[in-house]
Structures are given as C-alpha cells and as structure tokens.
C-alpha cells in the first residue's frame, strides 16, 4: 500500500518541535509534495478547555495556535489537501484539554491517551505492576474513544515513560479485552493511528515490533479504521512516513480501512 496521508505533523508552533526553522508550514507542505502525499494534517499541541488549568508547558499553546497556523497557510498554494487539526491531551479519564465546542471548528482531533511521561500533570497508574499499567492504559483508552472528541487515537496504547514495559503490558491484555475496547472505538467512529512511534528506530525504546502489530491486528479485527502519522517534529521524521507501509502489509490494510477526515 502506498501511504498518501500524514495526519500527524507538528509545526514550529508546538513547543516540542525540534527544529523550528525546518517546520514552517511551507517547508512541511513542500516535503509532502515531494513525497507524493495527497492529504496532510497539522496537529500541533493545543490546550483549549477553560474548565481545566493547563500545565506550564501547555499554557503557551492555546487557541491562537490555530489562528497563527491559518495565517501562515494563507498564500501557500498546493494540490495537497491541507487539514488543520490538533493533538489534544487527556490528563485523566473524562478530563481533556480540548472543549467540544472548539473541536467542532477543527478538521480533525488526534487524542493522546497515554502521555504518562507528564507525571505531575497526567494521572499515573495506581500500582507498580504491569497489570496496573495495563488497566490504567485501557481505562484511559476507553475514556478517549467515548470522549466524542477524537477523530483518531494518537500512538494508541504506547505508554510513554513506561516504554520498557510496553511488550509486557500488551502481553497481559487478552485478545477479548482488546477486542472489546477496539469495538468501542469502532462504534464511536474513532480511528487508530499507525505511527512512526511504532517503528524500532530508537534504541531507548526497546520494544518488539510484534507488540504494535498485535494492537493494530486486533483493532482491524474489531472493525476500526486507521490514520497514518509521522508525528514529525523535524524533517527527518516526516520523511519516515513511507516506512509505515510495513504495518499496512502486516495487517492487510485496504483503502477502505483508511479514515480521511
């Protein structure tokens, strides 16, 4: 399968952007054209929920992210379909960094349900066992797909800050438990992201490639659709997108399995 969409690209507006001079909208679109993509999505981090106080890191990434991006995109002409969305945060089940009203004005929302590395901001597992982590991750996931906010779940079930337990966490979750959770996602029309974060490109993330494949296989079996995302914070990561074809091949994706907002 030729991958023609990238719905998870961070511009210079995201605080975590590695090389802000590389990640201008113009540069991002130019690279996408060279890669032969038909659809891209800007997914900068965003916090727009007046009922919840953002962390210090999120406080500078408010609704002006979107107006600034639209301003940057004015005058850029391309045959590529350019979508403006966001990567939204979940800090606990039922507690999201994006209001439903604001989400309605976006082209799509990637909801992060496992940013557990934000230890003083995102709720942590109740215990120290792998089963505790698994229960915690699944509770977050189920809340995320019920949120009515998400177009797709970003890097589904990848437990940030607990990557060394990723393989074991997935091992202790039964097929039945996964199918129930992914079935809930399908019922709510929430896709699963196929992400470069699932590739074994980082020696500091020593998980087995079979772990994300099992997640994606069971999601497909449960009827989920998928989005592709480079999660690019720089040019090099954006150019890794074609490597996701290995997952498409492993789980026999067809065009009907791909969600396009």
C-alpha positions as CSV (number, residue, x, y, z in Angstrom):
1,X,0.0,0.0,0.0
2,X,1.2,3.5,-0.9
3,X,0.7,5.8,2.0
4,X,-0.8,9.0,0.8
5,X,-1.7,10.8,4.1
6,X,0.1,12.1,7.1
7,X,-2.3,13.4,9.7
8,X,0.2,14.0,12.5
9,X,2.7,16.8,11.7
10,X,3.9,19.3,14.2
11,X,4.9,22.7,13.0
12,X,7.2,25.3,14.7
13,X,4.1,26.2,16.8
14,X,4.5,23.1,19.0
15,X,6.8,23.6,22.0
16,X,8.4,20.2,21.4
17,X,9.3,21.0,17.8
18,X,13.0,20.0,17.4
19,X,14.0,22.4,14.5
20,X,11.6,25.2,14.3
21,X,13.2,26.7,11.2
22,X,12.6,23.4,9.4
23,X,9.0,23.1,10.5
24,X,7.3,26.0,8.8
25,X,4.1,25.2,7.1
26,X,5.6,26.0,3.7
27,X,8.5,23.6,4.2
28,X,6.2,20.9,5.5
29,X,3.9,21.1,2.5
30,X,6.9,21.2,0.1
31,X,8.2,18.0,1.6
32,X,4.8,16.4,1.4
33,X,4.5,17.3,-2.3
34,X,7.9,15.7,-2.9
35,X,6.7,12.5,-1.1
36,X,3.6,12.3,-3.3
37,X,1.1,12.7,-0.5
38,X,-2.5,13.7,-1.2
39,X,-3.5,14.8,2.4
40,X,-1.6,16.2,5.3
41,X,-2.8,17.3,8.7
42,X,-1.2,19.9,11.0
43,X,-1.5,18.5,14.5
44,X,0.2,21.0,16.8
45,X,-0.3,20.6,20.6
46,X,-3.2,22.5,21.8
47,X,-5.0,23.3,25.1
48,X,-8.4,24.9,24.9
49,X,-10.5,24.0,27.9
50,X,-11.4,26.8,30.3
51,X,-12.7,24.4,32.9
52,X,-9.2,22.8,33.4
53,X,-6.0,24.6,34.1
54,X,-3.2,23.7,31.7
55,X,0.3,22.8,32.8
56,X,3.1,25.3,32.4
57,X,4.1,23.5,29.2
58,X,0.6,23.7,27.7
59,X,-0.2,27.3,28.8
60,X,1.5,28.9,25.8
61,X,-0.2,26.5,23.4
62,X,-3.7,27.9,23.4
63,X,-6.3,28.7,20.7
64,X,-4.0,31.2,19.0
65,X,-2.1,28.1,17.7
66,X,-4.9,27.7,15.2
67,X,-5.3,31.3,14.1
68,X,-1.5,31.6,13.7
69,X,-1.4,28.5,11.6
70,X,-4.2,29.6,9.3
71,X,-2.4,32.9,8.9
72,X,0.8,31.1,7.9
73,X,-1.1,29.0,5.4
74,X,-2.6,32.0,3.6
75,X,-0.9,32.4,0.2
76,X,0.5,28.8,0.1
77,X,-0.9,27.1,-2.9
78,X,-0.7,23.3,-3.2
79,X,-2.6,20.5,-4.8
80,X,-2.3,18.6,-1.5
81,X,-5.4,18.7,0.8
82,X,-4.2,20.5,3.9
83,X,-6.1,19.9,7.1
84,X,-5.8,21.9,10.3
85,X,-6.4,19.9,13.5
86,X,-4.5,19.3,16.7
87,X,-3.0,16.8,19.1
88,X,-5.1,17.1,22.2
89,X,-4.3,15.9,25.7
90,X,-6.1,13.7,28.2
91,X,-5.0,14.1,31.8
92,X,-7.4,11.6,33.3
93,X,-10.5,9.7,32.2
94,X,-13.1,12.3,31.4
95,X,-10.6,15.2,31.6
96,X,-9.5,16.5,28.2
97,X,-7.5,19.6,27.2
98,X,-10.0,20.4,24.4
99,X,-13.6,21.6,24.7
100,X,-16.2,20.0,22.4
101,X,-17.1,23.5,21.1
102,X,-13.6,24.3,20.0
103,X,-13.1,20.8,18.5
104,X,-16.1,21.3,16.2
105,X,-14.1,24.1,14.4
106,X,-11.2,21.8,13.6
107,X,-10.7,19.4,10.7
108,X,-9.7,16.5,13.0
109,X,-8.5,15.8,16.5
110,X,-5.8,13.3,17.5
111,X,-6.3,12.5,21.1
112,X,-3.4,11.4,23.2
113,X,-4.4,8.9,25.9
114,X,-1.0,7.7,27.1
115,X,1.2,10.7,27.7
116,X,2.2,9.3,31.1
117,X,5.6,11.0,31.0
118,X,3.8,14.1,32.2
119,X,4.0,12.7,35.7
120,X,2.9,15.8,37.6
121,X,0.0,16.5,35.3
122,X,-1.4,13.3,33.8
123,X,-2.8,10.7,36.2
124,X,-0.5,7.8,36.9
125,X,-1.1,4.1,37.5
126,X,-2.3,3.2,41.0
127,X,0.3,0.5,41.4
128,X,3.7,-0.7,40.2
129,X,2.8,-3.9,38.4
130,X,2.5,-4.4,34.7
131,X,-1.2,-5.3,35.2
132,X,-1.7,-2.0,37.0
133,X,-0.2,-0.2,33.9
134,X,-2.3,-2.2,31.6
135,X,-5.5,-1.4,33.5
136,X,-4.6,2.2,33.6
137,X,-3.8,2.4,29.9
138,X,-7.0,0.6,28.9
139,X,-9.1,2.8,31.2
140,X,-7.6,5.9,29.5
141,X,-8.2,4.4,26.1
142,X,-11.8,3.6,26.7
143,X,-12.5,7.1,28.0
144,X,-10.8,8.6,25.0
145,X,-12.9,6.7,22.4
146,X,-16.0,7.7,24.3
147,X,-15.0,11.3,24.5
148,X,-16.8,12.5,21.3
149,X,-13.6,14.5,20.6
150,X,-11.3,12.1,18.9
151,X,-11.0,11.5,15.1
152,X,-8.2,9.1,15.9
153,X,-6.2,8.0,18.9
154,X,-2.6,9.1,18.7
155,X,0.1,6.4,19.1
156,X,-2.6,4.1,20.7
157,X,-1.6,2.4,24.0
158,X,2.0,3.3,23.7
159,X,2.8,4.0,27.4
160,X,5.1,7.0,27.4
161,X,7.6,6.9,30.3
162,X,6.9,3.1,30.6
163,X,8.2,2.0,27.2
164,X,10.4,-0.6,28.9
165,X,7.1,-2.3,29.9
166,X,5.3,-1.9,26.6
167,X,5.8,-5.6,25.5
168,X,4.8,-7.0,28.9
169,X,1.8,-4.6,29.2
170,X,0.4,-5.7,25.9
171,X,1.1,-9.4,26.7
172,X,-1.1,-9.3,29.8
173,X,-4.1,-7.8,28.0
174,X,-6.2,-10.6,26.5
175,X,-7.5,-10.6,22.9
176,X,-11.0,-10.3,24.3
177,X,-10.2,-7.2,26.3
178,X,-8.6,-5.6,23.3
179,X,-11.5,-6.5,21.0
180,X,-14.0,-5.1,23.4
181,X,-12.0,-1.8,23.6
182,X,-11.4,-1.6,19.9
183,X,-15.0,-2.5,19.2
184,X,-16.0,0.5,21.4
185,X,-13.7,2.7,19.2
186,X,-15.3,1.4,16.1
187,X,-18.8,2.0,17.4
188,X,-17.8,5.6,18.1
189,X,-16.1,6.1,14.7
190,X,-12.7,6.6,16.3
191,X,-9.7,5.5,14.2
192,X,-6.4,4.2,15.4
193,X,-3.2,5.9,14.4
194,X,-0.4,3.9,12.6
195,X,2.6,5.9,13.8
196,X,6.3,6.1,13.3
197,X,6.4,5.8,17.1
198,X,5.7,2.1,16.5
199,X,8.9,1.7,14.4
200,X,12.1,0.3,16.1
201,X,14.0,3.5,15.3
202,X,15.0,4.4,18.8
203,X,17.4,2.3,20.9
204,X,15.9,3.9,24.0
205,X,12.6,2.3,23.2
206,X,13.4,-1.5,23.0
207,X,10.0,-3.0,22.4
208,X,9.3,-5.8,20.0
209,X,7.8,-4.9,16.6
210,X,5.2,-7.7,17.2
211,X,3.7,-5.6,20.0
212,X,2.3,-2.8,17.9
213,X,1.4,-5.3,15.2
214,X,-0.8,-7.2,17.6
215,X,-2.5,-3.9,18.7
216,X,-3.2,-3.0,15.0
217,X,-4.3,-6.5,14.0
218,X,-6.9,-6.7,16.8
219,X,-8.1,-3.1,16.0
220,X,-8.7,-4.1,12.4
221,X,-10.5,-7.3,13.5
222,X,-12.7,-5.2,15.7
223,X,-13.7,-3.0,12.7
224,X,-11.5,0.1,13.3
225,X,-10.3,2.4,10.6
226,X,-6.8,3.8,10.7
227,X,-4.9,7.1,10.1
228,X,-1.2,7.4,9.3
229,X,1.0,9.8,11.2
230,X,4.7,10.6,11.1
231,X,4.4,12.5,14.4
232,X,7.0,14.7,12.7
233,X,8.8,17.3,14.8
234,X,11.5,17.7,12.2
235,X,12.2,17.0,8.5
236,X,13.8,13.6,9.1
237,X,10.8,12.3,11.0
238,X,8.4,13.5,8.3
239,X,10.4,11.6,5.7
240,X,10.0,8.3,7.7
241,X,6.3,8.1,6.8
242,X,6.7,5.5,4.0
243,X,8.2,3.1,6.5
244,X,4.7,2.6,7.9
245,X,3.9,0.5,4.9
246,X,5.3,-2.5,6.8
247,X,2.3,-2.2,9.2
248,X,-0.2,-1.8,6.4
249,X,1.2,-5.0,4.8
250,X,1.3,-6.9,8.1
251,X,-2.4,-6.4,8.8
252,X,-3.6,-6.4,5.1
253,X,-5.0,-2.9,5.0
254,X,-7.0,-1.8,2.0
255,X,-8.2,1.7,1.1
256,X,-11.5,1.1,2.9
257,X,-9.6,0.7,6.1
258,X,-8.2,4.3,5.9
259,X,-10.0,7.1,7.6
260,X,-9.8,10.5,5.8
261,X,-11.5,13.3,7.8
